[in-house]
C-alpha cells in the first residue's frame, strides 16, 4: 500500500495553528514528525539553517541526542 511516512510539521512559513494541525494528524495516524527550511535554491527566501532548533518530536523520530 502506498502512502506517506511523515509530515513536515515544523516549517518557517507555518502558523502556530498549521503546526498544531500537522502534529495532531501525525499523532492520529502514527506518522513521523519532520522539519525543514524548504530551501531549494537562490530564488527562495528561506535558507538552510533558518530553523535554529530541532523540535523534540523530530529528535525522538530520528533518535538524535545532543
LOLUMDREN-387459 format. One line per 10 residues: number of its first residue (from 1); for each residue x, y, z of N, C-alpha, C. Coordinates in pm, 1 decimal. Example, Ala and Ser with C-alpha at 12.3 -4.5 7.8 and 13.67 -1.06 7.14 Angstrom:
2
1	1319.0,-569.0,780.0,1230.0,-450.0,780.0,1320.0,-330.0,780.0 ~ 1285.0,-225.0,708.0,1367.0,-106.0,714.0,1290.0,3.0,787.0
***
This chain:
66
1	83.9,-117.7,0.0,0.0,0.0,0.0,88.6,124.3,0.0 ~ 61.2,215.9,-87.8,137.5,339.5,-95.3,78.0,442.2,-0.9 ~ 161.9,529.7,48.0,114.7,634.2,137.8,229.8,723.1,178.4 ~ 216.1,781.8,294.1,321.5,868.9,345.5,370.1,815.7,479.7 ~ 493.4,849.3,513.5,551.1,808.8,641.2,553.6,923.1,741.2 ~ 543.2,1046.9,691.8,551.4,1160.9,782.3,503.2,1289.2,718.4 ~ 498.7,1393.3,802.1,455.5,1526.1,758.3,555.8,1629.2,808.6 ~ 587.8,1725.1,723.6,674.2,1836.2,764.4,590.1,1930.3,850.7 ~ 597.5,1910.7,981.3,515.9,1988.9,1075.6,581.1,2121.9,1112.1 ~ 712.0,2122.6,1117.6,784.4,2244.7,1155.0,845.9,2305.5,1030.2
11	798.1,2423.7,995.0,835.2,2490.5,870.6,827.9,2640.6,896.0 ~ 925.8,2718.4,849.5,930.2,2862.1,881.8,804.4,2940.8,845.9 ~ 733.1,2900.8,742.3,615.8,2977.6,699.2,484.3,2928.7,761.0 ~ 489.8,2819.8,838.7,368.9,2771.2,904.4,328.4,2864.0,1017.8 ~ 197.7,2881.1,1033.7,147.5,2948.8,1153.2,149.0,2847.1,1267.2 ~ 132.3,2895.0,1388.5,126.8,2804.4,1503.4,10.6,2705.3,1486.7 ~ -101.0,2752.5,1435.4,-218.3,2666.7,1414.5,-189.3,2558.5,1310.6 ~ -121.1,2592.9,1201.7,-86.1,2493.5,1099.6,4.4,2385.5,1158.8 ~ 100.0,2427.4,1240.5,189.1,2331.4,1305.9,109.5,2238.8,1396.6 ~ 18.7,2293.9,1475.3,-65.0,2213.3,1565.1,-146.8,2110.4,1487.6
21	-204.4,2151.1,1375.6,-285.0,2060.0,1293.4,-198.6,1946.2,1239.4 ~ -81.9,1979.9,1188.4,9.4,1877.0,1136.1,50.1,1778.7,1245.2 ~ 81.6,1830.7,1363.3,120.1,1744.3,1475.2,6.3,1650.2,1513.9 ~ -114.5,1700.8,1514.8,-231.0,1619.1,1550.4,-252.5,1508.1,1447.8 ~ -238.5,1540.4,1319.8,-252.7,1439.3,1214.6,-147.9,1329.4,1232.7 ~ -24.6,1368.7,1263.6,82.2,1270.1,1285.8,49.9,1180.7,1404.8 ~ -3.5,1240.5,1509.2,-40.1,1163.3,1628.2,-150.9,1062.3,1595.1 ~ -253.3,1107.1,1526.8,-367.6,1021.2,1493.9,-326.7,904.6,1404.4 ~ -244.5,931.0,1303.7,-209.7,829.4,1204.5,-71.0,767.8,1225.1 ~ -8.7,797.5,1341.0,122.2,740.9,1375.6,226.4,768.0,1266.2
31	237.4,894.4,1227.3,331.4,936.6,1123.9,452.3,1005.1,1186.1 ~ 563.6,1007.0,1113.4,681.6,1080.0,1156.5,655.0,1229.8,1151.4 ~ 710.5,1302.0,1248.3,708.6,1448.5,1250.5,842.8,1494.0,1195.9 ~ 841.9,1579.1,1092.0,967.5,1627.2,1035.6,971.4,1779.4,1033.7 ~ 1088.5,1830.9,998.9,1112.7,1974.7,998.4,1197.0,2008.6,876.8 ~ 1186.2,2131.4,828.3,1269.6,2170.9,716.1,1255.6,2317.0,681.6 ~ 1357.1,2368.4,613.9,1355.5,2509.0,572.4,1291.4,2525.1,435.1 ~ 1284.7,2415.1,358.0,1231.9,2415.2,221.8,1317.0,2500.4,128.2 ~ 1445.2,2509.6,155.7,1537.4,2587.0,72.0,1573.9,2503.2,-50.8 ~ 1535.9,2553.0,-168.0,1562.2,2480.1,-291.9,1639.0,2563.0,-393.9
41	1707.1,2665.7,-349.3,1785.5,2744.4,-443.0,1787.4,2891.7,-409.0 ~ 1854.4,2968.5,-492.6,1874.9,3110.9,-465.8,1747.7,3193.5,-475.7 ~ 1643.7,3141.6,-540.2,1518.4,3215.9,-553.7,1432.1,3207.8,-427.9 ~ 1469.9,3123.8,-332.4,1392.7,3106.0,-209.0,1426.8,3213.8,-106.9 ~ 1327.9,3251.3,-26.4,1352.6,3349.4,80.3,1397.0,3282.1,209.2 ~ 1365.4,3154.9,227.7,1412.2,3082.5,345.7,1544.1,3014.4,312.4 ~ 1629.5,3004.2,410.9,1762.4,2947.1,390.6,1783.7,2825.9,480.0 ~ 1873.8,2737.9,438.8,1911.7,2623.6,520.7,1964.7,2676.1,653.3 ~ 1919.2,2616.4,761.4,1962.9,2658.7,893.7,1877.3,2767.7,955.2 ~ 1775.8,2813.9,883.0,1688.9,2919.4,936.0,1617.8,2873.1,1062.8
51	1580.9,2746.8,1067.7,1518.5,2692.3,1187.5,1630.5,2649.7,1280.7 ~ 1653.4,2727.8,1383.3,1770.4,2709.7,1469.5,1759.4,2590.5,1563.7 ~ 1638.7,2547.7,1598.0,1623.4,2437.0,1691.8,1556.1,2319.2,1624.4 ~ 1586.6,2201.1,1674.6,1521.9,2079.8,1627.2,1416.2,2043.4,1731.0 ~ 1289.2,2048.0,1693.8,1183.1,2016.0,1789.7,1198.8,1876.4,1849.0 ~ 1155.1,1858.9,1973.2,1172.5,1731.5,2042.6,1106.4,1615.7,1968.5 ~ 993.1,1639.3,1901.9,927.4,1531.6,1827.9,1014.7,1481.3,1713.7 ~ 1090.5,1569.3,1651.9,1179.9,1530.0,1543.1,1297.5,1452.4,1600.3 ~ 1352.6,1497.0,1712.3,1464.2,1426.8,1775.6,1425.8,1283.7,1811.2 ~ 1305.3,1265.4,1864.0,1259.4,1131.7,1901.4,1251.4,1042.2,1778.4
61	1195.6,1093.2,1669.5,1180.2,1013.7,1547.5,1312.7,964.8,1492.5 ~ 1416.0,1044.3,1505.4,1544.6,1009.7,1446.6,1650.1,975.4,1550.7 ~ 1607.5,957.4,1676.4,1696.2,917.9,1785.5,1818.2,1009.3,1794.1 ~ 1794.3,1140.1,1789.8,1901.3,1239.2,1796.8,1924.1,1278.8,1942.0 ~ 2046.3,1270.1,1987.1,2083.0,1314.3,2121.7,2192.7,1417.9,2109.8 ~ 2166.3,1540.6,2156.1,2268.1,1646.1,2151.9,2262.9,1725.5,2278.1
***
